[in-house]
Amino acid sequence: MSQPAHVAVVGAGPAGAALAYLLARRGIRVTLIERQTDFAREFRGEVLMPSGIDAIRQMGLGAEFDALPQARPQAIDFHVHGRFVRRFALPDFMEDPPRMVSQPRLLEMLVAQGEACEGFRFVRGGAVTDLIEEGGRSVGVRLRGEAPEEIRADLVVGCDGRGSVVRRRAGLDEPRDPESFDVIWFKVPLPPQVGPDGAVQAFLRPGQLCLALPAFDGRLQVAWLIRKGSYGDLKQRGTDAWLADIAVQTGPEIGAHLIRNRGALESPFVLDVVCYLLERWTAPGVLLIGDACHPMSPVGGQGLNIALRDALVAANHLVTVLEAGAAPEALDAACAAVQAERFPEVAEVERYQRMPPKVVFRSDWWVGAVLWLAAGLARLGFPRGRVALPPITRTFLHGVTDVKLEV
Ligand SMILES: Cc1cc2nc3c(=O)[nH]c(=O)nc-3n(C[C@H](O)[C@H](O)[C@H](O)COP(=O)(O)OP(=O)(O)OC[C@H]3O[C@@H](n4cnc5c(N)ncnc54)[C@H](O)[C@@H]3O)c2cc1C
């Protein structure tokens, strides 16, 4: 009897860990390769939208997901020019509101589910450095690590994130335009006025946007958008100076809290924001999904959700072909079908992701005027009751296409 098909999945982020589990539970041999030994060493966003939560529930892992450390904010508070404007209760707009979830724990949970399946192998701490090529086709990967090895496979799926080695080695890299902004991230203790399941705080003024979210670990996650390349100047001015800038933006209460907790500021770092979409996600014997083919901006908290949805669609197209013996032409056609199905949603989401920074960083007079007008209307109580969500919000919450796991 011939060997069952074998897939090498490179990278155990949400895309790779989810896909590896979905294939393994259908009896397909999978090797999942992750360069880190500890998931906490790779920073990811923590916001899961209803679309991502739905993907996990479709995988049959709803109970395991609900048991993970998480914060469930109940509202969004909007502040304009440092003044509180309006609170919007999230349950008024959606049934399963976004949650902030521990990414290391989510990934450990997905890998543990995979490990319970026969034929699943997890290589922890092994970095893929190259593809094995034969007859114009990739037939496996080379690993560097404690035990360097070659892993041969019918298909290599690159889920190795924004700096993907698989993408580069498969010749799928493309030139791209840089985004106009970066983001400074840090955590501080949670202020009493926010609380563990309290409100997300959004601070807006022309040229500035800052978000503060209650995180899964009982702290406050702060994300501050800055003009691209301006971090060098901020760093030179020192933490006290840029914290004072944020404090002006966030108004007296949160601002004072940030400055008081300056010493407890945890792991501040700057995210070099990239956002683009490859024209080609496949090469003979190779498929890319997740950030490897569409690195996402943090705007709208989309990357994790889109990565999970990619995994569901990839499993739908790949399982039958792998079960039927993994003929190379059929596999390549299935990979092309994954791209064809996912491309429109990713393109639409990234189009929306580029919009808010473009408006925020404009210095035109009308941006300030629109903000004042919106703040005035919101204070007067508009909109009232349950309203239809604008397309950008609907897209960020629920995605664009209907993604259903079929295998
Ligand atoms: C600061 C920040 C905040 C964000 N906020 C949010 C948010 O709130 N909500 C949201 O939905 N998205 C957010 N995102 C985006 C989100 O984290 C990514 O879009 C998502 O993690 C992509 O998943 P992925 O599985 O494709 O890739 P990744 O999560 O990047 O995983 C790739 C994995 O591959 C491994 N790897 C890389 N190279 C190799 C190699 N050569 N060999 C073996 N393994 C390798 C890496 O160690 C990593 O574990 C944020 C991103 C950042 C950086």
The ligand as a MOL file (V3000), in Angstrom:
LIG
                    3D

  0  0  0     0  0            999 V3000
M  V30 BEGIN CTAB
M  V30 COUNTS 53 58 0 0 0
M  V30 BEGIN ATOM
M  V30 1 C 1.8860 44.1600 17.2770 0
M  V30 2 C 0.8380 43.4240 16.5070 0
M  V30 3 C -0.5000 43.5700 16.8490 0
M  V30 4 C -1.4910 42.9220 16.1270 0
M  V30 5 N -2.8050 43.0180 16.5210 0
M  V30 6 C -3.7060 42.1710 15.9920 0
M  V30 7 C -4.9980 42.0000 16.5760 0
M  V30 8 O -5.2980 42.5910 17.6230 0
M  V30 9 N -5.8740 41.1490 15.9970 0
M  V30 10 C -5.5520 40.4520 14.8730 0
M  V30 11 O -6.3920 39.7060 14.3680 0
M  V30 12 N -4.3160 40.5470 14.3240 0
M  V30 13 C -3.3940 41.3610 14.8750 0
M  V30 14 N -2.1200 41.4000 14.3700 0
M  V30 15 C -1.7900 40.6030 13.1950 0
M  V30 16 C -1.6630 39.1200 13.5420 0
M  V30 17 O -0.8450 38.9270 14.6770 0
M  V30 18 C -1.1210 38.3850 12.3360 0
M  V30 19 O -1.8160 38.7910 11.1760 0
M  V30 20 C -1.3050 36.8820 12.5300 0
M  V30 21 O -0.5820 36.4420 13.6480 0
M  V30 22 C -0.8690 36.1400 11.2800 0
M  V30 23 O -0.9010 34.7640 11.5400 0
M  V30 24 P 0.0420 33.7630 10.7600 0
M  V30 25 O -0.2070 32.4270 11.3590 0
M  V30 26 O -0.1270 33.9670 9.3110 0
M  V30 27 O 1.5260 34.2620 11.0610 0
M  V30 28 P 2.2800 34.4910 12.4430 0
M  V30 29 O 1.3290 34.6590 13.5680 0
M  V30 30 O 3.2610 35.5660 12.1870 0
M  V30 31 O 3.0300 33.1220 12.6900 0
M  V30 32 C 4.1340 32.7470 11.9150 0
M  V30 33 C 4.9110 31.6860 12.6850 0
M  V30 34 O 5.9200 31.1650 11.8480 0
M  V30 35 C 7.1070 31.0000 12.6060 0
M  V30 36 N 8.2150 31.0460 11.6620 0
M  V30 37 C 8.6720 32.1220 10.9750 0
M  V30 38 N 9.6930 31.7830 10.1820 0
M  V30 39 C 9.8900 30.4580 10.3660 0
M  V30 40 C 10.8130 29.5360 9.8300 0
M  V30 41 N 11.7290 29.9000 8.9240 0
M  V30 42 N 10.7520 28.2540 10.2360 0
M  V30 43 C 9.8280 27.8500 11.1470 0
M  V30 44 N 8.9380 28.6910 11.7060 0
M  V30 45 C 8.9550 29.9870 11.3070 0
M  V30 46 C 7.0840 32.1720 13.5700 0
M  V30 47 O 7.8980 31.9220 14.6970 0
M  V30 48 C 5.5920 32.2520 13.9080 0
M  V30 49 O 5.2750 31.4800 15.0260 0
M  V30 50 C -1.1210 42.0880 15.0500 0
M  V30 51 C 0.2140 41.9270 14.6980 0
M  V30 52 C 1.1880 42.5690 15.4360 0
M  V30 53 C 2.6480 42.3190 15.0910 0
M  V30 END ATOM
M  V30 BEGIN BOND
M  V30 1 1 1 2
M  V30 2 1 2 3
M  V30 3 2 2 52
M  V30 4 2 3 4
M  V30 5 1 4 5
M  V30 6 1 4 50
M  V30 7 2 5 6
M  V30 8 1 6 7
M  V30 9 1 6 13
M  V30 10 2 7 8
M  V30 11 1 7 9
M  V30 12 1 9 10
M  V30 13 2 10 11
M  V30 14 1 10 12
M  V30 15 2 12 13
M  V30 16 1 13 14
M  V30 17 1 14 15
M  V30 18 1 14 50
M  V30 19 1 15 16
M  V30 20 1 16 17
M  V30 21 1 16 18
M  V30 22 1 18 19
M  V30 23 1 18 20
M  V30 24 1 20 21
M  V30 25 1 20 22
M  V30 26 1 22 23
M  V30 27 1 23 24
M  V30 28 2 24 25
M  V30 29 1 24 26
M  V30 30 1 24 27
M  V30 31 1 27 28
M  V30 32 2 28 29
M  V30 33 1 28 30
M  V30 34 1 28 31
M  V30 35 1 31 32
M  V30 36 1 32 33
M  V30 37 1 33 34
M  V30 38 1 33 48
M  V30 39 1 34 35
M  V30 40 1 35 36
M  V30 41 1 35 46
M  V30 42 1 36 37
M  V30 43 1 36 45
M  V30 44 2 37 38
M  V30 45 1 38 39
M  V30 46 1 39 40
M  V30 47 2 39 45
M  V30 48 1 40 41
M  V30 49 2 40 42
M  V30 50 1 42 43
M  V30 51 2 43 44
M  V30 52 1 44 45
M  V30 53 1 46 47
M  V30 54 1 46 48
M  V30 55 1 48 49
M  V30 56 2 50 51
M  V30 57 1 51 52
M  V30 58 1 52 53
M  V30 END BOND
M  V30 END CTAB
M  END
